[in-house]
Amino acid sequence: MANTANHIVAVACEQPGLLFRARQLAELFHLPLAEAEGEEFRYLLLVTDQRLELRQAGKGAPGPIYADFLAGAAHYRRKHGGGRDQAVAKAVGVRGKHLPSVFDATAGLGGDSFVLACLGCQVRMFERAPVIFALLEDGIKRAMGDKELGPLIRRRLRLTLGDSRRFLQTLQKNIPEVVYLDPMYPHREKNALAKKEMRLLRALVGDDHDAEELFLVAMTCGAKRVVVKRPRLAPPLADREPDLLLAGKSSRFDVYFP
Ligand SMILES: C[S@@+](CC[C@H](N)C(=O)[O-])C[C@H]1O[C@@H](n2cnc3c(N)ncnc32)[C@H](O)[C@@H]1O
């Protein structure tokens, strides 16, 4: 589905000194700039002196979302998340010295890619929604400045703005071993991540109604393995039974060997 965010999101900055950066972003992603007080937009892509974040306007709105690999859930999971025993690691085929190259076709805020990169995989990420891409790019840049994480991020994570379907359809060399898919699932509100991030992400980009098409492209691009993350009780994508199934805490990983 095409990104529907552009007409409801504006770029803003927290203080006048950040206006230049806000202008740059607005131009780059063809978003309006919220300059005057009182201008009403449903979401603001806000430049603060610490990071880029997405805020929902209005009373009772959830807190901001942003990509963060240095603290919070990503940091905790890196330190205490179970390493190679995590279902996602097994699903992509991390085993012994084998660290597959992964194409994350639905990058979102980069949580899954980051886990895999920390385990040693080379991960190429694609995100098609400009606002989500901007948040993720900002999180990656901040992590690059970190002494411990910077080298790892530089070596193992690469992000591109664009539609994975088109990219995978034309792929002729450097075919990744694994294509990883985590499309938006319509009824995902009850799991943990859905609480804030997913609700906001979905409100912005909608459900990924073309996920089946992406799956079919992934299955024919030459990759040895396709992994689809699904809510635990959801039917398999495109009604295609997986060759292997791994259950995580709130999700399940359907693994295919095309
Ligand atoms: C559920 S989120 C992914 C969350 C991610 N796994 C994480 O850990 O943060 C799905 C994301 O995939 C993106 N997406 C869906 N289809 C895509 C496609 N064909 N190409 C690029 N991005 C896509 C959506 O814009 C959305 O941001």
The ligand as a MOL file (V3000), in Angstrom:
LIG
                    3D

  0  0  0     0  0            999 V3000
M  V30 BEGIN CTAB
M  V30 COUNTS 27 29 0 0 0
M  V30 BEGIN ATOM
M  V30 1 C 5.3320 -4.2770 11.3940 0
M  V30 2 S 6.4390 -3.1060 10.7620 0 CHG=1
M  V30 3 C 7.9980 -3.9010 10.9240 0
M  V30 4 C 8.5520 -3.8400 12.3110 0
M  V30 5 C 9.9950 -4.2730 12.3730 0
M  V30 6 N 10.1400 -5.6970 12.1400 0
M  V30 7 C 10.6550 -3.8920 13.6800 0
M  V30 8 O 11.2340 -4.7700 14.3490 0
M  V30 9 O 10.6150 -2.6950 14.0310 0 CHG=-1
M  V30 10 C 6.1870 -3.2040 9.0270 0
M  V30 11 C 6.9450 -2.1470 8.2390 0
M  V30 12 O 7.1780 -2.6480 6.9300 0
M  V30 13 C 7.0580 -1.6210 5.9970 0
M  V30 14 N 6.7610 -2.2560 4.7010 0
M  V30 15 C 5.7090 -3.0480 4.3820 0
M  V30 16 N 5.7900 -3.4840 3.1110 0
M  V30 17 C 6.9450 -2.9720 2.6000 0
M  V30 18 C 7.5850 -3.0630 1.3380 0
M  V30 19 N 7.0310 -3.7560 0.3190 0
M  V30 20 N 8.7660 -2.4250 1.1510 0
M  V30 21 C 9.3210 -1.6980 2.1680 0
M  V30 22 N 8.7510 -1.5540 3.4020 0
M  V30 23 C 7.5710 -2.1820 3.6150 0
M  V30 24 C 5.9180 -0.7650 6.5420 0
M  V30 25 O 5.9680 0.5520 6.0270 0
M  V30 26 C 6.1750 -0.8380 8.0510 0
M  V30 27 O 6.9830 0.2350 8.4770 0
M  V30 END ATOM
M  V30 BEGIN BOND
M  V30 1 1 1 2
M  V30 2 1 2 3
M  V30 3 1 2 10
M  V30 4 1 3 4
M  V30 5 1 4 5
M  V30 6 1 5 6
M  V30 7 1 5 7
M  V30 8 2 7 8
M  V30 9 1 7 9
M  V30 10 1 10 11
M  V30 11 1 11 12
M  V30 12 1 11 26
M  V30 13 1 12 13
M  V30 14 1 13 14
M  V30 15 1 13 24
M  V30 16 1 14 15
M  V30 17 1 14 23
M  V30 18 2 15 16
M  V30 19 1 16 17
M  V30 20 1 17 18
M  V30 21 2 17 23
M  V30 22 1 18 19
M  V30 23 2 18 20
M  V30 24 1 20 21
M  V30 25 2 21 22
M  V30 26 1 22 23
M  V30 27 1 24 25
M  V30 28 1 24 26
M  V30 29 1 26 27
M  V30 END BOND
M  V30 END CTAB
M  END
